Amino acid sequence: MRQVLHQYPAQRDDIADLVTRRPLPGPSLPQVDPFLFLNHHGPQTYRPGNSGLPFGPHPHRGFETVSFILKGEMAHLDSGGHESVIRAGGIQWMTAGSGLIHAEISPASFKRDGGPLEILQLWVNLPGRLKMTKPAYTGLQREDIPAIPIEGGAVNLISGAFAGQHGPIASLTGVSMMTVELEASAQVELPAPSNRAVFFYVVAGTPSVGATAIKPHHLATFDTAGDTIAVTTTAPATILYGHADPIGEPVVSHGPFVMNTREEIVRAIDDYNAGLFGKPPVVS
């Protein structure tokens, strides 16, 4: 069994009226290679007649974004022609690759009626050999994602394998990703191969790994002496969990671009300004 090394609190960094917490990158944890960044938006309730999410058209290159819609809805539009509205329990997996412009906004019905909202967005790095891969997008509703029963809860499997099942997303780099919903007195053993980096973020509740209670809105790191993480609860909890092979390459980031060198960042900016990422999606 792997043991907890440390837990890092999310830093509050609201975006306009959107409650936002960010555990990664943090003051003493720049990344959990290949996991680069996590924004936790909400939970909060929007009033009727609101302006919705503030993420209008913006570019990305060199990595993937995975968005988890825990409550509410989110609309996606991008320069590759992809468009969807994902409801609570669904996810969006976007490979920015060589370059894409996308918008993440609230549908008209949410802006009109309001309601609860909670969204996680995780950035997953790509190795240099894949940074210029063709952009792609997949949107899945809750019913598209296997909910695998465990003792006192369920694992919602997005990519990779768990309990003999496979998630619907085939990650380019073999990333395993899931959300874990636990009731009180739950027990689950999560796979954590010893050569893989583990991503363990507590969305809500205070689950324990061994004798260590992981606080809400904290990201835990682990030793490598084992291939399983045993989680128990005394009250309901939700965990964003994944594991992946570390890339082990230089990371040079500038706003929405993540590459290996400064020269590649300059090229990304030049390519975007030259219109090579496509036409920005039109949002209303």
C-alpha positions in Angstrom: 0.0 0.0 0.0 1.2 3.5 -0.8 1.4 6.0 2.0 0.7 9.7 2.0 3.8 11.9 1.9 2.1 15.4 2.0 -1.1 17.2 1.3 -1.3 20.6 -0.3 -4.2 23.0 0.1 -6.0 24.6 -2.8 -5.4 28.3 -3.1 -8.5 30.6 -3.5 -8.3 32.5 -6.7 -11.8 33.6 -7.8 -12.5 34.5 -11.4 -15.0 37.4 -11.5 -18.0 35.9 -9.5 -16.9 32.3 -10.1 -15.6 30.7 -6.9 -12.2 29.1 -7.8 -9.7 27.1 -5.9 -6.4 25.9 -7.3 -4.3 23.1 -5.7 -2.0 22.8 -8.7 0.3 24.5 -9.4 0.9 25.6 -5.9 3.6 27.5 -4.0 5.6 24.3 -3.2 4.2 21.9 -5.9 4.7 23.1 -9.5 3.3 19.9 -11.0 2.6 16.2 -10.5 4.1 15.1 -13.9 2.2 14.8 -16.2 -0.6 16.6 -14.3 -0.1 20.3 -14.6 -3.0 22.3 -13.4 -6.4 21.9 -11.6 -9.1 24.6 -11.2 -12.0 23.7 -8.9 -14.9 26.0 -9.7 -17.7 26.3 -7.1 -19.7 24.8 -5.6 -22.0 27.7 -5.8 -25.5 28.7 -6.9 -26.1 31.1 -9.7 -29.1 33.4 -9.6 -31.6 33.6 -12.6 -30.5 36.1 -15.2 -26.7 35.5 -14.6 -23.8 36.0 -17.0 -22.7 32.4 -16.8 -19.1 31.0 -17.1 -16.5 33.7 -18.2 -14.4 31.5 -20.5 -14.9 33.0 -23.9 -12.8 31.9 -26.9 -9.1 31.3 -26.0 -6.3 29.2 -27.5 -4.4 26.2 -26.2 -1.4 24.1 -27.5 0.7 21.3 -26.3 -1.5 19.5 -23.7 -5.0 18.2 -22.9 -7.9 19.6 -20.8 -10.3 17.3 -19.0 -13.4 19.0 -17.5 -15.6 17.3 -15.0 -19.1 18.8 -14.7 -20.2 17.9 -11.2 -23.2 20.2 -11.0 -24.9 22.4 -13.6 -24.0 22.5 -17.3 -21.2 23.6 -19.5 -21.3 24.4 -23.3 -18.2 23.8 -25.4 -17.4 25.2 -28.9 -14.1 25.2 -30.7 -12.3 26.1 -33.9 -12.4 22.4 -35.0 -16.1 22.5 -35.3 -16.9 20.6 -32.1 -19.9 21.7 -30.1 -21.8 20.2 -27.1 -23.6 20.9 -23.9 -22.5 18.6 -21.1 -24.7 18.1 -18.0 -24.0 17.2 -14.4 -21.9 14.0 -14.2 -20.5 14.3 -17.6 -17.0 15.2 -18.8 -15.2 16.9 -21.7 -11.8 15.6 -22.9 -10.0 18.0 -25.3 -6.7 17.4 -26.9 -5.4 20.8 -27.8 -2.4 19.3 -29.5 -1.1 21.5 -32.3 -3.6 24.3 -31.5 -7.2 24.9 -30.9 -9.4 27.8 -29.9 -12.3 26.9 -27.6 -14.9 28.5 -25.4 -16.4 27.1 -22.2 -19.6 28.9 -21.4 -23.0 28.4 -19.9 -25.9 27.5 -22.1 -28.7 30.0 -22.5 -31.0 28.0 -20.3 -28.5 28.2 -17.4 -28.0 31.9 -17.8 -31.8 32.3 -17.8 -32.7 30.0 -14.9 -29.5 29.8 -12.8 -28.8 26.9 -10.5 -26.0 25.0 -8.8 -22.6 24.8 -10.5 -19.4 22.9 -9.7 -16.8 22.1 -12.3 -13.2 20.7 -12.2 -10.7 21.3 -15.0 -7.5 19.4 -15.1 -4.6 20.0 -17.5 -2.6 16.9 -18.6 0.7 17.4 -20.3 1.7 15.8 -23.6 5.2 14.6 -24.4 7.2 16.5 -27.0 6.4 13.8 -29.7 2.7 14.5 -29.3 2.5 18.2 -28.6 1.7 18.9 -32.3 -0.8 16.1 -32.7 -4.1 16.7 -34.4 -6.6 18.4 -32.0 -9.6 16.4 -30.9 -12.6 16.6 -28.6 -14.9 14.1 -26.8 -17.9 15.1 -24.7 -19.6 12.4 -22.6 -22.8 12.6 -20.5 -23.1 10.8 -17.2 -24.9 7.8 -18.9 -21.8 7.3 -21.1 -19.5 6.8 -18.2 -19.4 3.4 -16.4 -20.3 3.7 -12.7 -18.6 0.7 -11.1 -20.0 -0.3 -7.7 -17.6 -0.6 -4.8 -18.1 -1.1 -1.1 -20.0 2.0 0.0 -19.9 4.0 -3.3 -19.0 4.0 -7.0 -16.0 4.6 -9.3 -17.0 6.6 -12.4 -14.4 5.4 -14.9 -13.4 7.8 -17.6 -10.1 6.3 -18.9 -7.9 3.4 -18.1 -9.0 0.3 -16.3 -10.7 -0.6 -12.9 -12.2 -3.8 -11.7 -11.9 -5.4 -15.1 -13.7 -2.6 -16.9 -12.3 0.1 -19.2 -13.3 3.7 -19.5 -14.7 5.1 -22.7 -11.8 7.5 -23.3 -8.7 6.1 -24.9 -6.0 8.4 -23.6 -3.1 9.1 -26.0 -0.6 8.6 -23.2 -2.3 5.9 -21.1 -3.7 8.2 -18.4 -6.2 6.5 -16.1 -8.8 8.9 -14.7 -11.9 8.5 -12.6 -14.1 10.2 -10.0 -14.7 8.3 -6.8 -18.0 8.9 -4.9 -18.0 7.4 -1.4 -20.6 7.1 1.3 -19.9 6.9 5.0 -18.0 3.7 6.0 -16.8 3.1 2.4 -13.7 1.1 1.5 -11.9 1.0 -1.8 -8.5 0.0 -3.1 -7.4 2.2 -6.0 -4.8 1.0 -8.4 -1.5 3.0 -8.2 1.2 1.2 -10.1 4.6 2.0 -8.5 6.1 3.5 -11.6 3.2 5.9 -12.2 2.4 9.4 -10.8 -0.8 9.5 -8.8 -3.3 12.4 -8.8 -5.5 12.5 -5.7 -7.6 15.6 -5.0 -10.4 15.7 -2.4 -13.4 17.5 -3.9 -15.5 17.1 -0.8 -15.3 15.2 2.5 -12.3 13.9 4.5 -11.4 10.4 3.2 -8.5 8.6 4.9 -5.5 6.8 3.4 -4.3 4.5 6.1 -4.1 6.6 9.3 -4.0 9.9 7.4 -7.1 11.9 6.8 -7.0 14.0 3.6 -8.6 17.4 4.1 -11.2 18.8 1.7 -9.8 20.8 -1.2 -6.3 19.3 -0.7 -4.1 17.4 -3.1 -2.2 14.4 -1.7 1.1 13.1 -2.8 2.4 9.5 -2.1 5.5 7.4 -1.8 6.3 4.8 -4.4 6.5 1.7 -2.1 3.4 0.0 -3.3 0.9 -0.3 -6.1 -2.4 0.3 -4.3 -4.0 3.2 -2.4 -6.5 2.1 0.3 -9.2 4.7 1.0 -11.8 4.6 3.8 -14.4 7.1 5.0 -16.5 7.9 8.0 -18.6 10.4 6.1 -19.4 11.0 2.4 -16.5 12.1 0.2 -15.7 12.7 -3.5 -12.3 12.3 -4.9 -10.8 13.1 -8.3 -8.3 10.3 -8.9 -5.9 9.3 -11.7 -2.5 7.9 -12.4 -0.1 8.2 -15.4 3.4 7.7 -16.6 5.6 10.7 -15.8 6.9 12.4 -19.0 10.2 13.6 -17.5 10.7 16.5 -20.0 11.2 20.2 -19.5 8.0 22.2 -19.1 7.8 25.7 -20.4 4.4 27.3 -20.1 3.1 30.7 -21.0 -0.6 31.3 -20.4 -2.6 28.8 -22.5 0.5 27.2 -24.1 2.6 24.4 -22.6 5.7 23.3 -24.6 9.3 22.1 -24.0 11.2 25.2 -24.9 10.8 29.0 -25.0 11.3 28.9 -28.7 8.3 26.6 -29.1 6.2 29.1 -27.0 7.2 31.9 -29.3 6.2 29.8 -32.3 2.9 29.0 -30.6 2.2 32.7 -30.1 3.2 33.5 -33.7 1.1 30.7 -35.1 -2.0 31.8 -33.1 -1.6 35.4 -34.2 -1.2 34.2 -37.8 -4.6 32.4 -37.6 -3.2 28.9 -37.8 -5.4 27.7 -34.9 -8.5 28.2 -37.0 -11.4 30.6 -36.6 -12.5 31.4 -33.1 -16.0 29.9 -32.3 -18.8 32.4 -32.3 -20.5 32.6 -28.9 -23.7 34.5 -28.0 
